[in-house]
Amino acid sequence: MTNNYTLISEARCETGESPVWLAQESALYWVDIPLGKIYRWHAFSNQLSQWQMPEMAGCIARCSSGGWLVAMETGIYQVQLEIHGVCTPTKLAHTAHPTQPMRFNDGRCDRQGRFLSSTMFNDTKAGKNVGALYRFEIGHQLTRLLGDLIVPNGLAFSPDGRTMYLADTHASRQTIWMFDYDVDTGTPHNQRVFVDMHQHHGRPDGAAIDADGCYWVCATDAGLVSRFTPQGKLDRSLAVPTAKPAMCAFGGDKLDTLFVTSMRRAGISEKEDPYAGRVFALQPGVKGLAEPMFKNTPTA
């Protein structure tokens, strides 16, 4: 276990999630879910920018034609982030949740540029299995792929795109699954257990895949980011200075930096946990993969 880290910016989130490295800007973007904010940290200037969304923002993906796709509470939006914190959101798809209050949580694009994101009941302690995984493509409605999820997280795709990973963070599940993924239709099947996190430290939260096809997952409550081989074997763990890392993403000029967001804990003061909600940069010793963009131009 190693614990060499660098703090990124002065931003301190309630629930920092969905880090995305944008190489052409040398910048890291991420969200603070409950506050509905999108942050941007520029690596060279160390400048921090932020934008306020109209709803809680679960996750983001860069659009191939510019702007961002944002999964919020009521659906999927395309958002143009302009200077001085100005933004222009346009709703692309509405979500008919089975109950309320619910919102989108973890999500990203598959290797073909389709956007997948999952929903959850806002109060995680309620343990309601009403969450679902959806697929979104331009020119199509939201397609429900999976259900029976409580706190869905850890969505990731193998380098060849033919394996999909999905986790449930809730203590009653605490499991990472793997699926065969049809790259032509964007459909997962053949669900099986990849890692039972009851056998390891922490519960599975957000994740990223490296160039070797290994799965890096934030082990919330344990203050760790753990790497599992494609066979589900624990390879190594990196420590962060707070209990609840939330999601990780590879970035930097060589994609050899692992950025990790985190969240605050209810009832724990800043004095007790001064790094909760901060973003960290780790040096994992491996390289990652560029995050796919959302393909928002329909094919003929």
C-alpha positions as CSV (number, residue, x, y, z in Angstrom):
1,M,0.0,0.0,0.0
2,T,1.3,3.5,-0.9
3,N,0.1,6.9,0.1
4,N,1.8,9.5,-2.0
5,Y,-0.8,12.1,-3.2
6,T,-1.1,15.7,-4.2
7,L,-4.1,17.9,-3.4
8,I,-5.8,19.4,-6.5
9,S,-7.4,22.9,-6.1
10,E,-9.1,24.3,-3.1
11,A,-12.5,22.9,-4.0
12,R,-14.1,20.9,-1.2
13,C,-17.2,19.0,-2.3
14,E,-20.1,17.4,-0.5
15,T,-19.9,14.5,-2.9
16,G,-17.2,14.9,-5.5
17,E,-17.8,12.5,-8.5
18,S,-17.3,11.8,-12.2
19,P,-13.8,13.2,-12.8
20,V,-13.0,13.5,-16.5
21,W,-9.6,14.6,-17.9
22,L,-9.9,16.7,-21.1
23,A,-6.5,16.5,-22.8
24,Q,-7.0,19.3,-25.2
25,E,-7.5,21.7,-22.3
26,S,-5.1,20.0,-19.8
27,A,-8.0,20.3,-17.4
28,L,-9.9,18.0,-15.0
29,Y,-13.7,18.3,-14.8
30,W,-15.8,16.8,-12.0
31,V,-19.2,17.3,-10.3
32,D,-20.4,17.9,-6.7
33,I,-23.6,15.9,-6.9
34,P,-25.9,17.4,-4.2
35,L,-24.8,21.0,-4.9
36,G,-25.3,20.5,-8.6
37,K,-22.0,22.0,-9.5
38,I,-19.5,21.2,-12.3
39,Y,-15.8,22.1,-11.5
40,R,-12.9,22.6,-13.9
41,W,-9.3,22.6,-12.7
42,H,-6.6,23.8,-15.2
43,A,-3.4,21.9,-14.6
44,F,-1.0,24.7,-15.8
45,S,-2.6,27.8,-14.3
46,N,-4.1,26.0,-11.2
47,Q,-7.2,28.0,-12.0
48,L,-10.5,26.7,-10.7
49,S,-13.8,27.4,-12.5
50,Q,-17.4,26.3,-11.6
51,W,-20.9,26.2,-13.0
52,Q,-24.2,25.8,-11.3
53,M,-26.6,23.2,-12.8
54,P,-30.5,23.4,-12.4
55,E,-30.6,20.0,-10.6
56,M,-28.3,17.7,-8.8
57,A,-25.7,16.4,-11.2
58,G,-24.7,12.8,-11.1
59,C,-22.1,12.4,-13.8
60,I,-20.7,14.0,-17.0
61,A,-19.3,13.0,-20.4
62,R,-17.7,15.2,-23.0
63,C,-19.7,15.5,-26.3
64,S,-17.8,14.9,-29.5
65,S,-19.2,18.1,-31.0
66,G,-18.5,20.2,-27.9
67,G,-20.2,20.8,-24.6
68,W,-21.1,18.2,-22.0
69,L,-23.7,15.6,-21.4
70,V,-24.9,15.7,-17.8
71,A,-27.1,13.2,-16.1
72,M,-29.2,15.0,-13.4
73,E,-32.3,14.3,-11.5
74,T,-35.0,14.3,-14.1
75,G,-33.1,13.3,-17.2
76,I,-30.1,13.8,-19.5
77,Y,-29.0,17.3,-20.5
78,Q,-26.6,18.7,-22.9
79,V,-24.8,21.7,-21.3
80,Q,-22.6,24.4,-22.8
81,L,-20.2,25.7,-20.1
82,E,-19.4,29.3,-20.9
83,I,-17.1,31.9,-19.3
84,H,-17.8,33.5,-15.9
85,G,-19.9,30.5,-14.7
86,V,-22.6,30.9,-17.4
87,C,-24.1,27.7,-18.7
88,T,-26.8,26.7,-21.1
89,P,-28.6,23.4,-20.4
90,T,-30.8,21.7,-22.9
91,K,-32.8,18.6,-21.9
92,L,-32.4,15.7,-24.3
93,A,-34.2,12.9,-22.5
94,H,-36.6,12.6,-19.5
95,T,-36.5,9.8,-16.9
96,A,-39.7,8.4,-15.5
97,H,-38.5,7.2,-12.1
98,P,-40.5,4.5,-10.3
99,T,-40.6,6.6,-7.1
100,Q,-39.3,9.8,-5.7
101,P,-36.9,11.3,-4.8
102,M,-34.4,9.7,-7.3
103,R,-31.6,10.9,-9.4
104,F,-28.8,9.8,-11.7
105,N,-25.6,8.7,-10.1
106,D,-22.6,7.0,-11.8
107,G,-22.1,6.9,-15.6
108,R,-19.8,7.2,-18.6
109,C,-19.6,6.4,-22.3
110,D,-18.8,3.0,-23.7
111,R,-16.0,2.6,-26.2
112,Q,-18.4,3.3,-29.1
113,G,-19.6,6.6,-27.6
114,R,-23.0,5.6,-26.2
115,F,-23.8,7.1,-22.7
116,L,-24.7,4.7,-19.9
117,S,-25.8,5.9,-16.5
118,S,-27.6,4.5,-13.5
119,T,-30.2,5.9,-11.1
120,M,-30.8,5.5,-7.4
121,F,-33.1,6.5,-4.5
122,N,-31.7,9.6,-2.9
123,D,-31.6,8.2,0.6
124,T,-29.1,5.4,0.4
125,K,-29.8,4.3,3.9
126,A,-33.3,3.3,2.9
127,G,-31.8,0.4,0.8
128,K,-34.5,0.6,-1.9
129,N,-33.6,-1.5,-5.0
130,V,-35.4,0.8,-7.4
131,G,-32.3,1.9,-9.3
132,A,-31.7,1.0,-12.9
133,L,-29.0,1.3,-15.6
134,Y,-29.9,3.2,-18.8
135,R,-28.3,3.7,-22.2
136,F,-28.7,6.9,-24.1
137,E,-27.9,7.6,-27.8
138,I,-28.8,10.6,-29.9
139,G,-32.0,9.9,-31.8
140,H,-33.2,7.4,-29.3
141,Q,-35.1,7.4,-26.0
142,L,-33.5,6.2,-22.8
143,T,-33.2,2.4,-22.9
144,R,-33.4,0.6,-19.6
145,L,-30.8,-2.2,-19.5
146,L,-30.8,-3.4,-15.9
147,G,-32.8,-3.0,-12.7
148,D,-32.8,-4.1,-9.0
149,L,-30.0,-1.7,-8.1
150,I,-29.6,0.1,-4.8
151,V,-26.5,2.3,-5.1
152,P,-25.1,1.6,-8.5
153,N,-21.5,2.6,-9.1
154,G,-18.3,1.4,-10.6
155,L,-19.4,1.4,-14.3
156,A,-16.4,0.8,-16.6
157,F,-15.5,-0.9,-19.8
158,S,-12.5,-3.1,-20.7
159,P,-10.0,-1.7,-23.3
160,D,-11.7,-3.7,-26.1
161,G,-15.1,-2.6,-24.9
162,R,-16.4,-6.2,-24.7
163,T,-16.6,-6.4,-20.9
164,M,-18.7,-4.1,-18.8
165,Y,-18.2,-3.7,-15.0
166,L,-20.9,-2.5,-12.6
167,A,-21.0,-2.3,-8.8
168,D,-23.5,-1.8,-6.0
169,T,-22.1,0.2,-3.1
170,H,-24.8,-0.6,-0.6
171,A,-23.7,-2.6,2.4
172,S,-26.2,-5.4,1.6
173,R,-24.6,-5.8,-1.9
174,Q,-21.0,-4.6,-1.8
175,T,-20.3,-6.4,-5.0
176,I,-18.7,-5.7,-8.4
177,W,-20.1,-7.6,-11.4
178,M,-18.8,-8.2,-14.9
179,F,-20.9,-8.6,-18.0
180,D,-20.3,-9.6,-21.6
181,Y,-21.0,-6.5,-23.6
182,D,-22.4,-6.5,-27.1
183,V,-20.5,-3.6,-28.8
184,D,-22.9,-3.5,-31.7
185,T,-26.0,-3.0,-29.7
186,G,-24.7,-1.6,-26.4
187,T,-26.3,-4.4,-24.4
188,P,-24.8,-6.2,-21.4
189,H,-25.5,-9.9,-20.7
190,N,-24.1,-12.9,-18.8
191,Q,-23.8,-11.2,-15.4
192,R,-21.5,-12.8,-12.9
193,V,-19.5,-11.7,-9.8
194,F,-16.2,-10.1,-10.5
195,V,-15.2,-9.1,-7.0
196,D,-17.0,-9.7,-3.7
197,M,-15.9,-6.6,-1.8
198,H,-17.0,-8.2,1.5
199,Q,-13.6,-10.0,1.2
200,H,-11.7,-6.7,0.9
201,H,-11.4,-3.4,2.6
202,G,-14.1,-0.9,1.8
203,R,-17.3,-0.8,-0.4
204,P,-17.0,-0.3,-4.2
205,D,-17.7,3.2,-5.5
206,G,-16.5,4.8,-8.7
207,A,-13.9,3.1,-11.0
208,A,-11.6,3.4,-14.0
209,I,-9.8,0.9,-16.3
210,D,-6.1,1.2,-17.0
211,A,-4.2,0.4,-20.2
212,D,-3.6,-3.2,-18.9
213,G,-7.3,-3.8,-18.5
214,C,-7.1,-3.7,-14.7
215,Y,-10.0,-2.3,-12.7
216,W,-9.3,0.6,-10.2
217,V,-12.1,1.1,-7.7
218,C,-12.5,3.6,-4.9
219,A,-13.0,1.6,-1.7
220,T,-15.2,3.9,0.2
221,D,-15.0,3.8,4.1
222,A,-11.5,2.4,3.7
223,G,-9.7,5.4,2.2
224,L,-8.2,3.3,-0.6
225,V,-8.2,3.0,-4.3
226,S,-7.7,-0.7,-5.2
227,R,-6.6,-2.3,-8.4
228,F,-8.0,-5.7,-9.5
229,T,-6.7,-7.7,-12.4
230,P,-9.1,-8.9,-15.2
231,Q,-9.3,-12.1,-13.2
232,G,-10.6,-10.3,-10.1
233,K,-7.4,-10.6,-8.1
234,L,-6.4,-7.7,-5.8
235,D,-3.1,-6.4,-7.2
236,R,-2.4,-3.3,-5.1
237,S,-4.1,-0.5,-3.1
238,L,-3.3,3.2,-2.9
239,A,-4.3,5.3,0.1
240,V,-5.9,8.7,0.2
241,P,-6.1,10.9,3.4
242,T,-9.8,10.6,3.8
243,A,-12.2,7.7,4.4
244,K,-14.5,8.1,1.4
245,P,-12.8,8.3,-2.0
246,A,-15.7,8.4,-4.5
247,M,-14.4,8.0,-8.1
248,C,-11.1,7.9,-10.0
249,A,-10.0,8.8,-13.5
250,F,-6.7,8.7,-15.4
251,G,-5.3,12.0,-16.7
252,G,-2.3,14.1,-17.2
253,D,-0.2,14.5,-20.3
254,K,0.8,10.9,-20.3
255,L,-2.4,9.5,-18.7
256,D,-0.2,8.3,-15.9
257,T,-1.9,10.3,-13.1
258,L,-4.9,8.9,-11.2
259,F,-7.3,11.7,-10.1
260,V,-9.5,10.7,-7.2
261,T,-12.6,12.6,-5.9
262,S,-14.0,12.2,-2.5
263,M,-17.0,13.0,-0.3
264,R,-17.7,14.4,3.2
265,R,-19.2,12.2,6.0
266,A,-22.4,13.3,7.7
267,G,-21.7,14.4,11.3
268,I,-17.9,14.6,10.8
269,S,-16.4,18.1,11.0
270,E,-13.7,19.6,8.7
271,K,-11.4,19.6,11.7
272,E,-11.9,15.8,12.2
273,D,-11.5,15.0,8.5
274,P,-9.8,18.0,6.8
275,Y,-9.4,16.3,3.4
276,A,-12.9,15.0,2.9
277,G,-14.4,16.3,-0.3
278,R,-11.1,17.2,-1.8
279,V,-9.6,15.9,-5.1
280,F,-6.3,14.0,-5.1
281,A,-3.7,13.2,-7.7
282,L,-1.9,9.8,-7.3
283,Q,1.0,8.2,-9.2
284,P,-0.2,4.6,-9.7
285,G,2.8,3.4,-11.8
286,V,0.6,2.5,-14.8
287,K,-1.1,4.4,-17.6
288,G,-4.8,4.8,-18.2
289,L,-7.0,5.1,-21.3
290,A,-8.5,8.3,-22.7
291,E,-12.2,8.6,-21.7
292,P,-14.5,8.1,-24.7
293,M,-16.6,11.1,-25.7
294,F,-20.3,10.9,-26.2
295,K,-21.1,10.5,-29.9
296,N,-23.8,13.2,-30.3
297,T,-24.0,13.3,-34.1
298,P,-26.5,10.6,-35.3
299,T,-25.2,8.1,-37.8
300,A,-26.9,7.7,-41.1
